[in-house]
Amino acid sequence: MPLHFSLSMSLHQIVEGLWGKEKREEGAKVEYLVRGWQDEDLYPNTSCKRLRALDSASIAATTKEQAPILAALDSVLEPVVGAPLRIDSSPRASGVLDTVLVCRAHGIKLPKELEDPKTLRLLEGAICHEWFDGYKNLEFRKLAMGRLLSSLRQTLEAKANDPLEKVEKTRLAVYSCHDTSIAGILNALDAFDSRWPPFTSHVAVELFRSASPPSILSAFLPSVLRPSQPHYVRLRFNARNLRLPACAPEGKHLPGSNGEVCTFEAFKDAVRDVEVSSKEWRGLCGNKVE
C-alpha cells in the first residue's frame, strides 16, 4: 500500500472518530498540513545517514547472534515457509512474524506450526533484537526518537506554564504512528519489555497538575510571585502504567504512586538525555543544515 494512501486513511479514521457524523454533515473543516520526509519525526527517519549506518551495524550483529537461535526452529518452520528462517533470509523472519500477527488480528487461520507459543516467542525475541538493539546506543536513541521527544517535552512544558490557557490551548494531541515508533519511545525511556507492540497499541503521555488552576488575579502577578503548582507525568502503554527508571528514586515521583507518576522535572530530565533539535539532528546525521 503506498505510504501516502495509508497516511490519508489514518487521517480519515481520526477525523471520523473525533468529529461525529453531525459535525461532519454541518461542514466542519479540519485543517491539516503535510511536511517533508526529512522533517518527519514520528518514525525513526532513515533519511538520516548516520542513523542508517548505526542501524545497519546493529542488524548485522544481531543477524549473526540470532542465527543459532533461529536455527533451532528449522525443523518446525522450514517445511512451512520453504527455507531456513533467519533475520536476513527470504522471506525475512520479520516478514513471517508480521504476517502471523496480521492473520491472528483478523481471525485468519494459520498452520499449527505458526500458532505454537514457544516458537512465536523465539521468533519475536529475535526480531525485537533486530529492530531495537540499536537503542542500546545513546546516539541511536537521539537520532531515532530525539526530535519527537523534544517536541513532546516542549508541548507539555508550554501547557504547564500556561494554566489559564491564554496561548497553549491543546487538551488532546493524537499522534498516528508506526509500531516501531511506539517501541522506539519505550526504548528511549528504558521502558521496553522486549515484546513487539500488539496491533492497535498506543502510548499515552498524561500531564497532571497537583491543584486547581490559579485565580485570574494571579495572572497579573510577576512570574516570580505566582504560586507554583507541581506537575506530574504518567506514561501508559496499552492501558498499563509504566515505571520509568528515571522516576524510580525518592523525590522523582508522586508519593504513593509506586513510581508510576513522575515529577515533571524527572520526566523532562529523562527526555533531555535523548532529545535533539531539528538543526542538531541534521548536523548529527550528516545531512545539510539549513
C-alpha positions, 0 to 999 in steps of 0.5 A, a space after each residue: 500500500 503506498 505510504 501516502 494512501 495509508 497516511 490519508 486513511 489514518 487521517 480519515 479514521 481520526 477525523 471520523 472518530 473525533 468529529 461525529 457524523 453531525 459535525 461532519 454533515 454541518 461542514 466542519 473543516 479540519 485543517 491539516 498540513 503535510 511536511 517533508 520526509 526529512 522533517 518527519 519525526 514520528 518514525 525513526 527517519 532513515 533519511 538520516 545517514 548516520 542513523 542508517 549506518 548505526 542501524 545497519 551495524 546493529 542488524 548485522 550483529 544481531 543477524 549473526 547472534 540470532 542465527 543459532 537461535 533461529 536455527 533451532 526452529 528449522 525443523 518446525 518452520 522450514 517445511 512451512 515457509 520453504 527455507 531456513 528462517 533467519 533475520 536476513 533470509 527470504 522471506 525475512 523472519 520479520 516478514 513471517 512474524 508480521 504476517 502471523 500477527 496480521 492473520 491472528 488480528 483478523 481471525 485468519 487461520 494459520 498452520 499449527 506450526 505458526 500458532 505454537 507459543 514457544 516458537 512465536 516467542 523465539 521468533 519475536 525475541 529475535 526480531 525485537 533484537 533486530 529492530 531495537 538493539 540499536 537503542 542500546 546506543 545513546 546516539 541511536 536513541 537521539 537520532 531515532 526518537 530525539 526530535 519527537 521527544 523534544 517536541 513532546 517535552 516542549 508541548 507539555 512544558 508550554 501547557 504547564 506554564 500556561 494554566 489559564 490557557 491564554 496561548 497553549 490551548 491543546 487538551 488532546 494531541 493524537 499522534 498516528 504512528 508506526 509500531 516501531 515508533 511506539 517501541 522506539 519511545 519505550 526504548 528511549 525511556 528504558 521502558 521496553 519489555 522486549 515484546 513487539 507492540 500488539 496491533 492497535 497499541 498506543 502510548 499515552 503521555 498524561 500531564 497532571 497538575 497537583 491543584 486547581 488552576 490559579 485565580 485570574 488575579 494571579 495572572 497579573 502577578 510577576 512570574 516570580 510571585 505566582 504560586 507554583 503548582 507541581 506537575 506530574 507525568 504518567 506514561 501508559 502503554 496499552 492501558 498499563 502504567 509504566 515505571 520509568 527508571 528515571 522516576 524510580 528514586 525518592 523525590 522523582 515521583 508522586 508519593 504513593 504512586 509506586 513510581 508510576 507518576 513522575 515529577 515533571 522535572 524527572 520526566 523532562 530530565 529523562 527526555 533531555 538525555 535523548 532529545 535533539 533539535 531539528 538543526 542538531 539532528 541534521 548536523 548529527 546525521 550528516 545531512 545539510 543544515 539549513 
